């Protein structure tokens, strides 16, 4: 459990200050479980800002899988499962990233890494062969190119991004607008990026994170700033986004800004939506299917060697068995105020066992 440091209680009665601390501790633990990190990444530099992770599963050797993480002022880090940096790509102001796997015309498995690139307000796409990634990892030669394979001008200030697969539209990506309500749907046809639709996220002042549920063909978007709302949109062939479902807001279970969103799959179509609730440093859990009812929340606490997760932002989840540390998958979250032996108050990423998350929230 994370306990905030109190440097001074001048001007306060000690018992009153102690009562406030106890109330805070109780608040962050009511109806929620606590999990602990298996490992963490180094802090990003002082001029950086860790924001959003994306997990890449190495199907040839799951134990040699990767986690990509954005430093939204500088580029993209590549980490191994021990949280060690194996490469940094000086690719610009990449705010959010997301991954989908598909096949090329030669039926080779490829990875599509989408990024919201604020350096030029583009949707950026890195296209990589999985076999090449694996060979490079085995030879300790993996590097993510500084330049993406493709770019598309979004004609807006970009913010969040999420990737998906759709039976009619194929490989897709959604990108959200900073300080505005616009959301764009793009498709990748194997050669180029094509915008299919632009719509408004219910006149949001600022749409933040998003995640697309491939199997249930549903887009989830968080709106921060003024209203703090989590919405769900069904993706149909008509591309009608006029009737979203409001899942939760600040009058419900969200505290402060809703940030990153991820899907915790328990089967192809079942599982949970996990949302970063930044204001209370929790992760809200909702049913994956409509009406997306709130289930519970959990926090990432401090252990002897790794600090708690606070002021959280991006999140990604894979429920594929990886190794003995992540037997049921891995949850990767951003920590907004990392503390450690060398405290710089900068951000990093924490790696958590998906199995422990399920235990903590009493879902398995």
C-alpha positions as CSV (number, residue, x, y, z in Angstrom):
1,X,0.0,0.0,0.0
2,X,1.3,3.4,-0.9
3,X,1.5,6.0,1.9
4,X,2.1,9.6,0.9
5,X,5.0,11.3,2.6
6,X,4.1,14.1,4.9
7,X,7.0,16.5,5.2
8,X,5.3,18.9,7.7
9,X,2.2,19.2,9.8
10,X,2.8,22.8,10.8
11,X,-0.4,24.6,11.6
12,X,-2.4,21.3,12.0
13,X,-3.2,19.4,15.1
14,X,-1.3,16.1,14.9
15,X,-4.3,13.9,15.5
16,X,-6.3,15.7,12.8
17,X,-3.4,15.2,10.3
18,X,-3.2,11.5,11.3
19,X,-7.0,11.2,10.8
20,X,-6.7,12.7,7.3
21,X,-4.0,10.1,6.5
22,X,-6.0,7.2,7.8
23,X,-9.0,8.4,5.8
24,X,-6.9,8.6,2.7
25,X,-5.5,5.1,3.2
26,X,-9.1,3.8,3.7
27,X,-10.3,5.6,0.7
28,X,-7.8,4.0,-1.7
29,X,-8.6,0.5,-0.4
30,X,-12.4,0.4,-0.2
31,X,-13.7,-2.3,-2.5
32,X,-10.4,-2.6,-4.2
33,X,-7.5,-5.1,-4.2
34,X,-3.8,-4.3,-4.3
35,X,-1.3,-5.9,-6.6
36,X,2.5,-5.5,-6.7
37,X,4.9,-5.1,-9.6
38,X,7.2,-7.9,-10.7
39,X,9.6,-5.5,-12.2
40,X,9.9,-1.9,-13.5
41,X,11.7,0.1,-16.1
42,X,14.2,2.8,-15.5
43,X,12.9,6.3,-15.2
44,X,12.7,8.3,-18.3
45,X,15.0,11.4,-18.4
46,X,14.0,14.6,-16.7
47,X,13.1,16.2,-20.1
48,X,10.9,13.2,-20.9
49,X,7.5,11.9,-20.0
50,X,6.6,8.2,-20.1
51,X,3.0,7.8,-21.2
52,X,1.8,4.7,-23.0
53,X,2.9,1.0,-23.3
54,X,2.2,-1.6,-25.9
55,X,3.0,-5.3,-25.5
56,X,4.5,-7.4,-28.3
57,X,4.2,-11.2,-27.8
58,X,7.0,-13.2,-29.4
59,X,5.1,-16.3,-30.5
60,X,8.3,-18.1,-31.4
61,X,9.7,-17.5,-27.9
62,X,7.2,-15.9,-25.5
63,X,9.8,-15.4,-22.9
64,X,11.6,-13.1,-25.3
65,X,8.6,-10.8,-25.8
66,X,8.8,-7.0,-25.7
67,X,7.2,-4.0,-24.2
68,X,7.3,-0.7,-26.2
69,X,6.8,2.5,-24.2
70,X,6.5,6.0,-25.3
71,X,8.4,9.0,-24.0
72,X,6.0,11.5,-25.5
73,X,8.6,14.2,-25.8
74,X,11.4,12.1,-27.3
75,X,10.4,8.8,-28.9
76,X,9.8,5.1,-28.1
77,X,11.7,2.8,-25.7
78,X,11.9,-1.0,-26.2
79,X,12.1,-3.1,-23.1
80,X,12.6,-6.8,-22.4
81,X,10.5,-8.6,-19.8
82,X,13.0,-7.7,-17.1
83,X,12.2,-4.0,-17.7
84,X,15.6,-3.4,-19.2
85,X,16.0,-0.9,-22.1
86,X,17.2,-2.7,-25.2
87,X,16.7,0.2,-27.6
88,X,15.5,3.7,-27.8
89,X,14.1,5.1,-31.1
90,X,14.4,8.9,-31.4
91,X,11.2,9.0,-33.4
92,X,9.7,12.2,-32.1
93,X,6.8,13.2,-29.9
94,X,5.0,9.9,-30.0
95,X,2.2,10.2,-27.4
96,X,0.4,6.9,-27.6
97,X,1.0,3.6,-29.3
98,X,-0.8,0.3,-30.0
99,X,-0.1,-3.0,-31.8
100,X,-1.9,-5.5,-33.9
101,X,-0.6,-8.5,-35.8
102,X,-1.7,-9.5,-39.3
103,X,-0.3,-11.1,-42.4
104,X,1.2,-9.7,-45.6
105,X,0.6,-10.9,-49.1
106,X,3.2,-13.6,-48.6
107,X,1.3,-14.9,-45.6
108,X,4.1,-13.9,-43.3
109,X,3.0,-12.6,-39.9
110,X,3.7,-9.0,-39.4
111,X,3.4,-6.5,-36.6
112,X,1.7,-3.1,-37.1
113,X,2.8,-0.6,-34.5
114,X,0.7,2.6,-34.7
115,X,1.7,5.8,-33.0
116,X,0.1,9.2,-32.5
117,X,3.0,11.5,-33.7
118,X,2.7,15.0,-32.3
119,X,5.9,16.1,-34.0
120,X,3.9,16.4,-37.3
121,X,0.4,15.5,-36.2
122,X,0.4,12.3,-38.1
123,X,-0.8,8.7,-37.6
124,X,2.5,6.9,-37.9
125,X,2.8,3.2,-38.7
126,X,5.8,0.9,-38.2
127,X,5.5,-2.4,-40.2
128,X,7.7,-5.2,-39.0
129,X,8.0,-8.9,-39.8
130,X,7.7,-11.0,-36.7
131,X,10.4,-13.5,-37.9
132,X,12.8,-10.6,-38.3
133,X,12.1,-9.2,-34.9
134,X,12.7,-12.7,-33.3
135,X,16.0,-13.1,-35.2
136,X,17.2,-9.7,-34.2
137,X,16.3,-10.3,-30.6
138,X,18.2,-13.6,-30.6
139,X,21.2,-11.8,-31.9
140,X,20.8,-8.8,-29.6
141,X,20.3,-6.5,-32.6
142,X,16.7,-5.4,-32.4
143,X,16.2,-1.7,-33.2
144,X,13.0,0.2,-33.9
145,X,13.5,2.5,-36.8
146,X,13.4,6.2,-36.1
147,X,11.2,6.7,-39.2
148,X,7.9,4.9,-39.5
149,X,7.1,2.8,-42.5
150,X,4.1,5.0,-43.3
151,X,2.6,8.3,-42.2
152,X,-0.8,10.0,-42.7
153,X,-1.5,13.6,-42.0
154,X,-4.4,13.8,-39.5
155,X,-5.0,17.6,-40.0
156,X,-5.6,17.9,-36.2
157,X,-3.5,17.9,-33.1
158,X,-3.3,14.2,-32.4
159,X,-3.5,12.6,-29.0
160,X,-4.5,9.0,-28.4
161,X,-4.4,6.0,-30.7
162,X,-5.7,2.4,-30.7
163,X,-5.4,-0.4,-33.3
164,X,-7.8,-3.1,-34.3
165,X,-9.0,-5.8,-36.7
166,X,-12.5,-5.7,-38.3
167,X,-14.1,-8.3,-40.5
168,X,-15.2,-5.7,-43.0
169,X,-12.6,-2.9,-42.8
170,X,-9.5,-5.1,-42.0
171,X,-6.6,-3.5,-40.1
172,X,-7.7,-0.3,-38.6
173,X,-6.7,2.4,-36.2
174,X,-8.5,5.2,-34.3
175,X,-6.8,8.4,-33.4
176,X,-8.2,11.1,-31.1
177,X,-7.8,14.9,-31.0
178,X,-6.0,16.9,-28.4
179,X,-8.2,19.7,-27.0
180,X,-11.1,18.7,-29.2
181,X,-13.7,16.1,-29.8
182,X,-12.6,14.7,-33.2
183,X,-11.9,11.0,-33.6
184,X,-10.7,9.5,-36.9
185,X,-10.9,6.0,-38.1
186,X,-8.2,4.8,-40.5
187,X,-7.6,1.6,-42.4
188,X,-4.3,0.0,-43.6
189,X,-4.9,-1.8,-46.9
190,X,-1.4,-3.3,-47.1
191,X,0.1,-0.3,-48.9
192,X,-1.3,2.9,-47.5
193,X,-3.3,4.5,-44.7
194,X,-6.8,5.6,-45.7
195,X,-9.2,7.6,-43.5
196,X,-12.6,6.1,-43.4
197,X,-14.5,8.3,-41.0
198,X,-14.2,11.4,-38.8
199,X,-16.7,11.9,-36.0
200,X,-17.2,13.7,-32.7
201,X,-16.8,12.0,-29.4
202,X,-20.0,13.5,-28.1
203,X,-18.5,17.0,-28.3
204,X,-15.8,16.1,-25.8
205,X,-13.4,18.9,-24.8
206,X,-10.5,16.4,-24.9
207,X,-10.6,12.7,-25.8
208,X,-7.6,10.8,-24.3
209,X,-7.1,7.1,-24.4
210,X,-8.9,4.5,-26.4
211,X,-9.0,0.8,-27.0
212,X,-10.7,-1.3,-29.7
213,X,-12.3,-4.7,-28.9
214,X,-11.8,-6.7,-32.1
215,X,-14.0,-9.6,-31.2
216,X,-16.9,-7.5,-30.0
217,X,-16.3,-4.7,-32.5
218,X,-16.5,-2.0,-29.9
219,X,-14.5,1.2,-29.4
220,X,-13.9,2.6,-25.9
221,X,-12.8,6.2,-25.5
222,X,-11.9,8.1,-22.3
223,X,-12.7,11.9,-22.1
224,X,-10.6,13.8,-19.7
225,X,-10.6,17.5,-18.7
226,X,-14.1,18.9,-18.1
227,X,-16.3,15.9,-17.8
228,X,-14.3,12.7,-17.2
229,X,-16.4,10.2,-19.2
230,X,-15.8,6.6,-20.5
231,X,-17.9,5.8,-23.6
232,X,-18.4,2.8,-25.8
233,X,-19.1,2.9,-29.6
234,X,-20.2,0.0,-31.7
235,X,-18.4,-0.3,-35.0
236,X,-20.8,-1.3,-37.7
237,X,-20.6,-1.2,-41.5
238,X,-22.5,2.0,-41.7
239,X,-19.9,3.7,-39.5
240,X,-22.6,5.3,-37.4
241,X,-21.1,6.7,-34.2
242,X,-24.0,8.8,-33.1
243,X,-25.3,6.7,-30.1
244,X,-22.5,5.9,-27.7
245,X,-23.1,4.2,-24.3
246,X,-21.8,6.2,-21.3
247,X,-20.2,3.6,-19.1
248,X,-18.9,5.8,-16.2
249,X,-17.9,9.3,-15.2
250,X,-16.8,11.4,-12.3
251,X,-20.3,11.1,-10.7
252,X,-19.7,7.4,-10.6
253,X,-16.4,5.5,-10.1
254,X,-13.9,7.7,-12.0
255,X,-11.8,10.1,-9.9
256,X,-10.0,12.9,-11.8
257,X,-9.2,12.1,-15.4
258,X,-9.9,8.7,-17.0
259,X,-6.7,7.9,-19.0
260,X,-5.5,4.7,-20.6
261,X,-7.9,1.8,-21.4
262,X,-7.1,-1.9,-22.0
263,X,-9.0,-5.2,-22.4
264,X,-8.5,-8.1,-20.0
265,X,-9.6,-11.1,-22.0
266,X,-10.8,-14.2,-20.3
267,X,-12.0,-15.7,-23.6
268,X,-12.4,-14.5,-27.1
269,X,-15.5,-12.4,-26.2
270,X,-15.5,-12.3,-22.4
271,X,-13.5,-10.5,-19.9
272,X,-13.1,-6.9,-18.6
273,X,-12.4,-3.4,-19.5
274,X,-9.7,-1.8,-17.3
275,X,-9.5,2.0,-17.1
276,X,-6.8,4.1,-15.5
277,X,-8.5,6.4,-12.9
278,X,-5.8,9.0,-12.6
279,X,-7.2,11.0,-9.7
280,X,-7.1,8.2,-7.2
281,X,-4.3,6.1,-8.8
282,X,-6.6,3.2,-9.3
283,X,-7.6,0.9,-12.1
284,X,-11.3,0.5,-12.6
285,X,-12.7,-2.8,-13.8
286,X,-15.8,-3.1,-16.0
287,X,-17.6,-6.0,-17.7
288,X,-16.4,-6.3,-21.3
289,X,-20.0,-6.7,-22.6
290,X,-22.9,-4.2,-22.6
291,X,-24.0,-2.5,-20.3
292,X,-20.3,-2.6,-19.2
293,X,-21.2,-2.5,-15.5
294,X,-18.6,-1.5,-13.0
295,X,-17.1,-4.5,-11.1
296,X,-14.4,-3.3,-8.8
297,X,-11.0,-1.4,-8.7
298,X,-7.4,-2.3,-7.9
299,X,-4.3,-0.4,-7.1
300,X,-0.6,-1.2,-7.7
301,X,1.1,-1.0,-4.3
302,X,4.7,-0.7,-3.1
303,X,6.8,-3.6,-2.1
304,X,10.4,-3.7,-0.7
305,X,12.0,-2.8,-3.9
306,X,9.4,-1.2,-6.2
307,X,7.3,1.9,-5.4
308,X,3.5,2.2,-5.9
309,X,1.9,3.4,-9.0
310,X,0.5,6.9,-8.7
311,X,-1.0,9.4,-11.1
312,X,-1.3,6.6,-13.6
313,X,-1.8,7.1,-17.4
314,X,-1.3,4.4,-20.1
315,X,-2.0,0.7,-19.7
316,X,-1.8,-2.4,-21.8
317,X,-2.7,-6.0,-21.1
318,X,-1.9,-9.4,-22.6
319,X,-3.4,-12.6,-21.2
320,X,-1.1,-14.9,-23.1
321,X,1.1,-17.2,-20.9
322,X,4.6,-15.9,-21.2
323,X,6.9,-17.4,-18.4
324,X,6.9,-18.3,-14.7
325,X,6.7,-14.6,-13.7
326,X,3.7,-13.9,-16.0
327,X,2.0,-17.4,-16.3
328,X,-1.4,-15.9,-17.2
329,X,-0.1,-12.8,-19.0
330,X,1.2,-9.4,-18.2
331,X,-0.2,-6.0,-17.3
332,X,1.9,-3.0,-18.0
333,X,1.1,0.4,-16.5
334,X,2.6,3.9,-16.5
335,X,3.7,5.3,-13.2
336,X,3.4,9.1,-13.1
337,X,5.6,9.7,-10.0
338,X,8.2,7.0,-9.9
339,X,10.3,6.8,-6.7
340,X,13.5,4.8,-6.2
341,X,17.1,4.8,-5.1
342,X,17.7,7.8,-7.5
343,X,14.5,9.8,-7.0
344,X,14.0,12.2,-9.9
345,X,10.2,12.3,-9.8
346,X,10.0,11.2,-13.4
347,X,7.8,8.5,-14.9
348,X,8.4,4.8,-15.7
349,X,6.5,1.6,-16.5
350,X,5.6,-1.2,-14.1
351,X,5.1,-4.9,-15.1
352,X,2.5,-6.8,-13.1
353,X,1.4,-10.5,-13.3
354,X,-2.1,-10.8,-14.9
355,X,-2.7,-13.8,-12.6
356,X,-2.2,-11.6,-9.5
357,X,-4.6,-9.0,-10.8
358,X,-7.4,-11.6,-11.2
359,X,-6.7,-12.8,-7.6
360,X,-6.7,-9.3,-6.2
361,X,-10.0,-8.3,-7.6
362,X,-11.5,-11.7,-6.7
363,X,-12.5,-12.6,-10.2
364,X,-10.7,-16.0,-10.3
